[in-house]
Protein backbone atom coordinates (compact mmCIF):
# COMPACT_ATOMS: atom_id res chain seq x y z
CA UNK A 1 0.00 0.00 0.00
CA UNK A 2 1.29 3.44 -0.88
CA UNK A 3 2.21 5.14 2.37
CA UNK A 4 1.21 8.62 3.48
CA UNK A 5 4.19 10.96 3.47
CA UNK A 6 5.54 13.30 6.14
CA UNK A 7 7.34 16.22 4.52
CA UNK A 8 9.46 18.69 6.43
CA UNK A 9 9.70 22.22 5.07
CA UNK A 10 12.75 24.41 5.60
CA UNK A 11 12.26 28.09 4.85
CA UNK A 12 15.74 29.39 4.15
CA UNK A 13 16.58 33.06 4.58
CA UNK A 14 20.18 34.15 4.10
CA UNK A 15 21.37 30.55 4.44
CA UNK A 16 19.51 29.87 7.69
CA UNK A 17 16.21 28.16 8.37
CA UNK A 18 13.58 30.52 9.66
CA UNK A 19 10.05 29.99 10.82
CA UNK A 20 7.49 32.73 10.47
CA UNK A 21 3.86 33.39 11.19
CA UNK A 22 1.90 34.25 8.05
CA UNK A 23 5.17 35.08 6.30
CA UNK A 24 5.97 37.76 8.88
CA UNK A 25 8.17 37.94 11.95
CA UNK A 26 10.64 35.16 11.15
CA UNK A 27 12.85 33.53 13.74
CA UNK A 28 16.15 31.81 13.01
CA UNK A 29 16.18 28.08 13.84
CA UNK A 30 19.32 26.58 12.26
CA UNK A 31 21.46 25.35 9.39
CA UNK A 32 19.23 23.96 6.60
CA UNK A 33 21.38 21.07 5.43
CA UNK A 34 22.23 19.92 8.92
CA UNK A 35 18.55 20.03 9.90
CA UNK A 36 17.48 18.25 6.72
CA UNK A 37 19.95 15.44 7.32
CA UNK A 38 18.76 15.02 10.89
CA UNK A 39 15.07 14.98 9.92
CA UNK A 40 15.61 12.57 7.04
CA UNK A 41 17.45 10.09 9.25
CA UNK A 42 14.71 10.42 11.86
CA UNK A 43 11.96 9.42 9.42
CA UNK A 44 10.97 12.44 7.30
CA UNK A 45 9.89 11.01 3.96
CA UNK A 46 10.79 14.08 1.98
CA UNK A 47 12.27 17.53 2.45
CA UNK A 48 11.42 20.88 0.91
CA UNK A 49 13.86 23.80 0.86
CA UNK A 50 12.36 27.19 0.07
CA UNK A 51 14.89 29.91 -0.56
CA UNK A 52 12.36 32.50 0.54
CA UNK A 53 14.47 35.60 0.03
CA UNK A 54 15.80 34.65 -3.42
CA UNK A 55 13.00 36.15 -5.51
CA UNK A 56 12.76 39.33 -3.43
CA UNK A 57 16.51 39.81 -3.84
CA UNK A 58 16.25 38.93 -7.55
CA UNK A 59 18.93 36.26 -7.30
CA UNK A 60 18.89 32.59 -8.29
CA UNK A 61 18.37 29.82 -5.77
CA UNK A 62 21.38 29.01 -3.60
CA UNK A 63 22.87 26.16 -5.64
CA UNK A 64 25.66 25.53 -3.14
CA UNK A 65 23.04 24.70 -0.54
CA UNK A 66 21.29 22.34 -2.96
CA UNK A 67 24.56 20.58 -3.77
CA UNK A 68 25.43 20.27 -0.08
CA UNK A 69 21.98 18.87 0.69
CA UNK A 70 22.43 16.28 -2.08
CA UNK A 71 25.54 14.97 -0.32
CA UNK A 72 23.75 14.48 2.96
CA UNK A 73 20.06 13.86 2.30
CA UNK A 74 19.08 10.48 0.84
CA UNK A 75 15.35 10.92 0.68
CA UNK A 76 13.72 12.95 -2.11
CA UNK A 77 13.96 16.69 -1.77
CA UNK A 78 12.34 19.61 -3.51
CA UNK A 79 13.69 23.12 -3.89
CA UNK A 80 11.78 26.30 -4.55
CA UNK A 81 12.24 30.03 -4.49
CA UNK A 82 14.42 31.91 -6.93
CA UNK A 83 13.69 29.64 -9.89
CA UNK A 84 13.25 32.07 -12.79
CA UNK A 85 13.33 29.81 -15.85
CA UNK A 86 14.07 26.32 -17.18
CA UNK A 87 17.83 26.88 -16.86
CA UNK A 88 17.46 27.59 -13.13
CA UNK A 89 15.33 24.46 -12.79
CA UNK A 90 17.95 22.40 -14.62
CA UNK A 91 20.73 23.74 -12.39
CA UNK A 92 18.80 22.79 -9.24
CA UNK A 93 18.03 19.28 -10.54
CA UNK A 94 21.59 18.67 -11.71
CA UNK A 95 22.86 19.77 -8.30
CA UNK A 96 20.85 16.88 -6.87
CA UNK A 97 17.33 18.12 -6.18
CA UNK A 98 14.61 15.63 -7.10
CA UNK A 99 11.89 18.18 -7.78
CA UNK A 100 11.47 21.89 -8.23
CA UNK A 101 8.58 23.85 -6.82
CA UNK A 102 7.11 26.72 -8.82
CA UNK A 103 4.71 29.17 -7.27
CA UNK A 104 4.50 32.84 -8.35
CA UNK A 105 6.45 32.08 -11.53
CA UNK A 106 3.83 29.55 -12.61
CA UNK A 107 1.06 32.10 -12.08
CA UNK A 108 2.95 34.72 -14.10
CA UNK A 109 4.05 32.29 -16.82
CA UNK A 110 1.89 29.15 -16.73
CA UNK A 111 3.72 27.76 -19.74
CA UNK A 112 6.80 27.19 -17.56
CA UNK A 113 4.95 24.14 -16.17
CA UNK A 114 4.66 22.68 -19.66
CA UNK A 115 8.25 23.39 -20.70
CA UNK A 116 9.53 22.13 -17.34
CA UNK A 117 7.54 18.90 -17.60
CA UNK A 118 8.72 18.33 -21.17
CA UNK A 119 12.35 18.93 -20.23
CA UNK A 120 12.53 16.98 -16.97
CA UNK A 121 9.37 14.88 -16.65
CA UNK A 122 6.28 15.94 -14.77
CA UNK A 123 7.31 14.02 -11.67
CA UNK A 124 9.96 16.74 -11.15
CA UNK A 125 7.50 19.63 -11.32
CA UNK A 126 5.69 20.63 -8.15
CA UNK A 127 3.13 23.42 -8.24
CA UNK A 128 3.36 25.37 -5.00
CA UNK A 129 0.20 27.35 -4.52
CA UNK A 130 -0.95 29.67 -1.77
CA UNK A 131 -4.71 29.88 -1.33
CA UNK A 132 -6.71 32.38 0.67
CA UNK A 133 -10.34 32.05 1.72
CA UNK A 134 -12.44 34.69 -0.02
CA UNK A 135 -15.94 33.19 0.08
CA UNK A 136 -17.79 31.48 -2.75
CA UNK A 137 -18.60 33.75 -5.70
CA UNK A 138 -19.02 33.48 -9.45
CA UNK A 139 -15.38 34.43 -9.83
CA UNK A 140 -14.15 32.06 -7.10
CA UNK A 141 -16.43 28.99 -7.17
CA UNK A 142 -14.24 27.13 -4.68
CA UNK A 143 -14.31 30.03 -2.24
CA UNK A 144 -10.52 30.25 -2.33
CA UNK A 145 -8.31 32.57 -4.34
CA UNK A 146 -4.71 31.99 -5.35
CA UNK A 147 -2.30 34.54 -3.91
CA UNK A 148 1.35 35.10 -4.84
CA UNK A 149 4.55 36.77 -3.57
CA UNK A 150 4.29 35.06 -0.21
CA UNK A 151 0.61 35.86 0.22
CA UNK A 152 0.82 39.56 -0.58
CA UNK A 153 -0.72 39.68 -4.06
CA UNK A 154 -4.10 38.28 -5.11
CA UNK A 155 -3.74 36.44 -8.42
CA UNK A 156 -7.40 36.64 -9.41
CA UNK A 157 -7.53 32.87 -9.94
CA UNK A 158 -9.86 30.36 -8.33
CA UNK A 159 -7.76 27.83 -6.39
CA UNK A 160 -9.40 24.68 -7.78
CA UNK A 161 -9.43 25.99 -11.35
CA UNK A 162 -5.77 26.92 -11.12
CA UNK A 163 -4.84 23.50 -9.70
CA UNK A 164 -6.64 21.77 -12.58
CA UNK A 165 -5.04 23.99 -15.19
CA UNK A 166 -1.57 23.55 -13.68
CA UNK A 167 -1.90 19.76 -13.78
CA UNK A 168 -3.09 19.90 -17.39
CA UNK A 169 -0.02 21.95 -18.22
CA UNK A 170 2.46 19.62 -16.53
CA UNK A 171 2.51 19.86 -12.73
CA UNK A 172 3.13 16.38 -11.31
CA UNK A 173 2.29 17.24 -7.74
CA UNK A 174 0.63 20.11 -5.87
CA UNK A 175 1.71 21.60 -2.59
CA UNK A 176 -1.27 23.56 -1.32
CA UNK A 177 -0.48 26.12 1.34
CA UNK A 178 -3.39 27.76 3.10
CA UNK A 179 -2.49 31.34 3.90
CA UNK A 180 -5.17 31.76 6.56
CA UNK A 181 -3.91 28.89 8.69
CA UNK A 182 -0.18 29.07 7.90
CA UNK A 183 1.79 29.27 11.13
CA UNK A 184 -1.38 29.28 13.25
CA UNK A 185 -1.08 25.66 14.51
CA UNK A 186 -4.86 25.29 14.32
CA UNK A 187 -4.87 22.58 11.66
CA UNK A 188 -4.77 22.46 7.89
CA UNK A 189 -7.50 24.13 5.83
CA UNK A 190 -9.32 20.87 5.17
CA UNK A 191 -12.05 22.13 2.87
CA UNK A 192 -9.90 23.44 0.04
CA UNK A 193 -7.35 20.65 0.53
CA UNK A 194 -10.02 18.04 -0.01
CA UNK A 195 -11.53 19.86 -2.98
CA UNK A 196 -8.20 19.91 -4.77
CA UNK A 197 -7.11 16.43 -3.68
CA UNK A 198 -10.35 14.99 -5.03
CA UNK A 199 -10.17 16.96 -8.28
CA UNK A 200 -6.63 16.50 -9.57
CA UNK A 201 -5.05 13.22 -10.64
CA UNK A 202 -1.68 14.00 -9.04
CA UNK A 203 -0.55 13.79 -5.40
CA UNK A 204 -1.55 16.62 -3.10
CA UNK A 205 0.58 17.89 -0.21
CA UNK A 206 -1.32 19.69 2.56
CA UNK A 207 0.56 22.65 3.97
CA UNK A 208 -0.02 25.43 6.45
CA UNK A 209 -1.39 25.10 9.94
CA UNK A 210 -0.15 21.83 11.44
CA UNK A 211 0.21 22.04 15.21
CA UNK A 212 -0.59 18.51 16.40
CA UNK A 213 -0.45 14.98 15.00
CA UNK A 214 -4.26 14.97 14.90
CA UNK A 215 -4.04 17.75 12.31
CA UNK A 216 -1.95 15.52 10.05
CA UNK A 217 -4.35 12.62 10.53
CA UNK A 218 -7.22 14.93 9.50
CA UNK A 219 -5.35 16.02 6.37
CA UNK A 220 -4.97 12.37 5.34
CA UNK A 221 -8.35 11.02 6.39
CA UNK A 222 -10.74 13.94 6.00
CA UNK A 223 -9.01 15.92 3.26
CA UNK A 224 -7.52 12.96 1.29
CA UNK A 225 -4.04 14.49 1.16
CA UNK A 226 -1.23 12.22 0.01
CA UNK A 227 1.36 14.01 2.10
CA UNK A 228 1.40 16.48 4.96
CA UNK A 229 3.97 19.20 5.34
CA UNK A 230 5.21 20.35 8.72
CA UNK A 231 7.66 23.04 9.81
CA UNK A 232 7.35 24.58 13.26
CA UNK A 233 6.12 21.33 14.81
CA UNK A 234 9.55 19.80 14.31
CA UNK A 235 11.67 22.97 14.21
CA UNK A 236 10.57 24.60 17.44
CA UNK A 237 7.68 22.76 19.08
CA UNK A 238 9.39 19.63 20.30
CA UNK A 239 7.88 17.08 17.92
CA UNK A 240 10.16 14.58 16.17
CA UNK A 241 9.54 12.99 12.78
CA UNK A 242 9.73 9.53 14.30
CA UNK A 243 7.34 10.53 17.07
CA UNK A 244 4.83 11.94 14.60
CA UNK A 245 5.05 8.74 12.53
CA UNK A 246 4.58 6.56 15.58
CA UNK A 247 1.48 8.44 16.64
CA UNK A 248 0.05 8.48 13.12
CA UNK A 249 0.50 4.72 12.91
CA UNK A 250 -0.47 3.66 16.39
CA UNK A 251 -3.18 6.14 17.33
CA UNK A 252 -4.69 7.03 13.98
CA UNK A 253 -3.91 3.84 12.00
CA UNK A 254 -2.51 5.84 9.11
CA UNK A 255 -0.15 3.78 6.91
CA UNK A 256 3.27 5.45 7.19
CA UNK A 257 6.89 4.39 6.79
CA UNK A 258 8.42 3.50 10.17
CA UNK B 1 35.83 0.30 -10.32
CA UNK B 2 32.06 0.68 -10.20
CA UNK B 3 30.65 2.29 -13.36
CA UNK B 4 27.40 4.24 -13.42
CA UNK B 5 26.30 4.15 -17.04
CA UNK B 6 25.40 7.65 -18.25
CA UNK B 7 23.30 7.27 -21.38
CA UNK B 8 21.75 10.71 -21.29
CA UNK B 9 18.61 9.68 -19.46
CA UNK B 10 18.27 11.72 -16.34
CA UNK B 11 20.36 12.80 -13.50
CA UNK B 12 22.97 10.51 -11.96
CA UNK B 13 24.13 12.84 -9.20
CA UNK B 14 22.09 11.23 -6.45
CA UNK B 15 23.23 7.70 -7.32
CA UNK B 16 26.89 8.77 -7.30
CA UNK B 17 26.53 10.71 -4.04
CA UNK B 18 24.74 7.82 -2.35
CA UNK B 19 27.72 5.54 -3.07
CA UNK B 20 30.12 8.18 -1.77
CA UNK B 21 28.08 8.39 1.40
CA UNK B 22 28.54 4.68 2.15
CA UNK B 23 32.26 4.79 1.48
CA UNK B 24 32.18 3.52 -2.09
CA UNK B 25 33.46 5.09 -5.24
CA UNK B 26 31.27 4.99 -8.31
CA UNK B 27 32.30 6.67 -11.51
CA UNK B 28 29.83 8.13 -13.98
CA UNK B 29 30.95 6.78 -17.38
CA UNK B 30 29.82 7.93 -20.78
CA UNK B 31 31.69 5.49 -23.03
CA UNK B 32 31.53 1.74 -23.58
CA UNK B 33 35.34 1.50 -23.55
CA UNK B 34 35.47 2.91 -20.02
CA UNK B 35 32.44 0.91 -18.84
CA UNK B 36 33.92 -2.44 -19.88
CA UNK B 37 36.84 -1.90 -17.50
CA UNK B 38 34.45 -1.82 -14.54
CA UNK B 39 34.20 -4.62 -11.96
CA UNK B 40 30.58 -3.73 -11.24
CA UNK B 41 27.94 -1.97 -13.28
CA UNK B 42 25.10 0.33 -12.25
CA UNK B 43 22.43 0.87 -14.87
CA UNK B 44 20.23 3.73 -13.59
CA UNK B 45 17.33 5.39 -15.30
CA UNK B 46 14.97 8.29 -15.26
CA UNK B 47 13.12 9.22 -18.42
CA UNK B 48 11.28 7.44 -21.17
CA UNK B 49 11.82 4.03 -22.75
CA UNK B 50 12.35 5.16 -26.36
CA UNK B 51 14.97 7.82 -25.68
CA UNK B 52 16.52 5.61 -23.01
CA UNK B 53 16.99 2.68 -25.39
CA UNK B 54 18.34 4.94 -28.13
CA UNK B 55 20.87 6.59 -25.80
CA UNK B 56 21.88 3.29 -24.19
CA UNK B 57 22.44 1.31 -27.39
CA UNK B 58 23.85 4.34 -29.20
CA UNK B 59 26.73 4.41 -26.72
CA UNK B 60 27.32 0.66 -27.03
CA UNK B 61 26.26 0.04 -23.43
CA UNK B 62 23.98 -2.86 -24.51
CA UNK B 63 27.07 -4.87 -25.54
CA UNK B 64 28.91 -3.96 -22.30
CA UNK B 65 25.90 -4.93 -20.19
CA UNK B 66 25.41 -8.31 -21.91
CA UNK B 67 29.11 -9.06 -21.48
CA UNK B 68 29.04 -8.05 -17.79
CA UNK B 69 26.01 -10.28 -17.20
CA UNK B 70 27.75 -13.18 -18.99
CA UNK B 71 31.01 -12.62 -17.07
CA UNK B 72 29.25 -12.74 -13.70
CA UNK B 73 30.03 -9.13 -12.77
CA UNK B 74 27.54 -7.74 -10.23
CA UNK B 75 25.02 -5.51 -12.01
CA UNK B 76 22.53 -3.21 -10.26
CA UNK B 77 19.71 -1.83 -12.37
CA UNK B 78 17.34 0.95 -11.24
CA UNK B 79 13.85 2.08 -12.31
CA UNK B 80 13.71 2.75 -16.07
CA UNK B 81 16.84 0.60 -16.38
CA UNK B 82 14.93 -2.36 -14.98
CA UNK B 83 12.14 -1.82 -17.48
CA UNK B 84 14.67 -1.69 -20.33
CA UNK B 85 15.98 -5.15 -19.36
CA UNK B 86 12.75 -6.77 -20.53
CA UNK B 87 11.69 -7.67 -24.06
CA UNK B 88 9.14 -5.05 -24.93
CA UNK B 89 7.64 -1.91 -23.40
CA UNK B 90 4.22 -0.40 -23.98
CA UNK B 91 5.71 3.07 -23.39
CA UNK B 92 6.12 5.55 -26.27
CA UNK B 93 3.81 3.53 -28.54
CA UNK B 94 5.79 0.31 -28.13
CA UNK B 95 9.56 -0.03 -27.71
CA UNK B 96 11.84 -3.04 -28.08
CA UNK B 97 13.77 -3.66 -24.87
CA UNK B 98 17.12 -5.37 -24.30
CA UNK B 99 15.45 -8.74 -23.75
CA UNK B 100 17.93 -9.77 -21.06
CA UNK B 101 14.99 -10.80 -18.86
CA UNK B 102 11.81 -12.39 -20.27
CA UNK B 103 8.63 -10.36 -20.08
CA UNK B 104 7.05 -7.04 -20.93
CA UNK B 105 6.53 -3.55 -19.53
CA UNK B 106 2.93 -2.38 -19.13
CA UNK B 107 1.26 0.88 -18.16
CA UNK B 108 -0.62 1.05 -14.86
CA UNK B 109 -4.28 0.88 -15.70
CA UNK B 110 -7.09 1.29 -13.18
CA UNK B 111 -10.83 1.73 -13.72
CA UNK B 112 -11.61 5.49 -13.96
CA UNK B 113 -14.02 5.24 -11.04
CA UNK B 114 -11.19 4.09 -8.77
CA UNK B 115 -9.41 7.47 -9.06
CA UNK B 116 -5.89 6.11 -8.70
CA UNK B 117 -3.11 8.67 -9.01
CA UNK B 118 -0.47 7.97 -11.65
CA UNK B 119 2.51 7.92 -11.40
CA UNK B 120 2.81 5.59 -8.46
CA UNK B 121 4.90 8.03 -6.44
CA UNK B 122 6.06 7.78 -2.87
CA UNK B 123 7.09 5.18 -0.34
CA UNK B 124 5.73 1.68 -0.52
CA UNK B 125 6.61 -1.59 1.19
CA UNK B 126 8.33 -4.38 -0.73
CA UNK B 127 7.94 -8.08 -0.01
CA UNK B 128 11.20 -9.60 -1.15
CA UNK B 129 11.97 -13.22 -1.88
CA UNK B 130 14.20 -13.87 1.12
CA UNK B 131 17.78 -15.01 1.04
CA UNK B 132 19.28 -12.85 -1.70
CA UNK B 133 22.68 -11.38 -0.74
CA UNK B 134 21.49 -7.94 -1.87
CA UNK B 135 18.88 -8.04 0.90
CA UNK B 136 21.15 -8.49 3.92
CA UNK B 137 19.87 -6.35 6.77
CA UNK B 138 16.71 -5.30 4.94
CA UNK B 139 13.59 -5.85 7.02
CA UNK B 140 10.64 -7.78 5.57
CA UNK B 141 8.16 -5.33 4.04
CA UNK B 142 10.67 -2.45 4.19
CA UNK B 143 9.49 0.69 2.38
CA UNK B 144 11.35 2.16 -0.60
CA UNK B 145 10.75 5.22 -2.76
CA UNK B 146 9.02 4.75 -6.14
CA UNK B 147 8.24 7.07 -9.06
CA UNK B 148 6.88 5.29 -12.13
CA UNK B 149 3.89 4.96 -14.43
CA UNK B 150 4.86 1.61 -16.00
CA UNK B 151 5.57 -1.74 -14.37
CA UNK B 152 7.26 -4.95 -15.49
CA UNK B 153 5.44 -8.22 -16.06
CA UNK B 154 8.10 -10.95 -16.10
CA UNK B 155 7.56 -13.91 -18.40
CA UNK B 156 8.94 -16.28 -15.77
CA UNK B 157 7.82 -16.12 -12.12
CA UNK B 158 11.30 -16.70 -10.70
CA UNK B 159 12.49 -13.43 -12.30
CA UNK B 160 10.53 -11.54 -9.63
CA UNK B 161 12.55 -10.94 -6.46
CA UNK B 162 10.19 -8.55 -4.72
CA UNK B 163 6.57 -7.47 -4.97
CA UNK B 164 4.63 -4.33 -4.08
CA UNK B 165 0.93 -3.52 -3.97
CA UNK B 166 -0.54 -0.26 -5.26
CA UNK B 167 -4.27 0.46 -5.06
CA UNK B 168 -4.99 -3.26 -4.88
CA UNK B 169 -2.69 -4.14 -7.76
CA UNK B 170 0.33 -6.35 -7.12
CA UNK B 171 3.41 -5.85 -9.30
CA UNK B 172 7.12 -6.69 -9.53
CA UNK B 173 9.21 -4.21 -7.55
CA UNK B 174 12.51 -6.11 -7.81
CA UNK B 175 13.68 -8.57 -10.42
CA UNK B 176 16.83 -10.35 -11.43
CA UNK B 177 18.78 -13.45 -12.28
CA UNK B 178 22.18 -14.56 -11.04
CA UNK B 179 24.50 -11.55 -10.89
CA UNK B 180 21.79 -9.15 -12.10
CA UNK B 181 19.67 -7.34 -9.49
CA UNK B 182 17.08 -4.76 -10.54
CA UNK B 183 14.72 -2.51 -8.61
CA UNK B 184 11.72 -0.50 -9.75
CA UNK B 185 12.25 1.76 -6.74
CA UNK B 186 15.12 4.18 -6.17
CA UNK B 187 17.52 2.89 -3.49
CA UNK B 188 19.48 6.15 -3.71
CA UNK B 189 16.36 8.04 -2.53
CA UNK B 190 15.17 5.44 -0.04
CA UNK B 191 16.89 6.63 3.12
CA UNK B 192 18.66 4.20 5.41
CA UNK B 193 17.14 1.10 3.81
CA UNK B 194 18.19 2.25 0.35
CA UNK B 195 21.74 2.99 1.47
CA UNK B 196 21.87 -0.46 3.04
CA UNK B 197 20.90 -2.05 -0.27
CA UNK B 198 23.63 -0.06 -2.05
CA UNK B 199 26.13 -1.14 0.60
CA UNK B 200 25.13 -4.73 -0.06
CA UNK B 201 25.91 -4.10 -3.72
CA UNK B 202 29.39 -2.81 -2.79
CA UNK B 203 29.98 -6.07 -0.95
CA UNK B 204 28.26 -8.41 -3.41
CA UNK B 205 30.43 -10.76 -5.51
CA UNK B 206 27.56 -11.54 -7.87
CA UNK B 207 26.92 -15.05 -6.59
CA UNK B 208 23.77 -16.14 -4.83
CA UNK B 209 25.33 -18.16 -2.01
CA UNK B 210 27.06 -16.46 0.86
Interface residues (C-beta under 8 A of the other chain):
Chain A: X1 X2 X3 X5 X40 X41 X45 X70 X71 X72 X74 X75 X76 X93 X94 X95 X96 X98 X121 X123 X172 X173 X198 X201 X202 X203 X226 X227 X257
Chain B: X11 X13 X14 X17 X18 X20 X21 X46 X47 X115 X117 X118 X119 X120 X121 X122 X123 X124 X125 X143 X145 X147 X165 X166 X167 X188 X189 X190 X191 X192 X194 X195
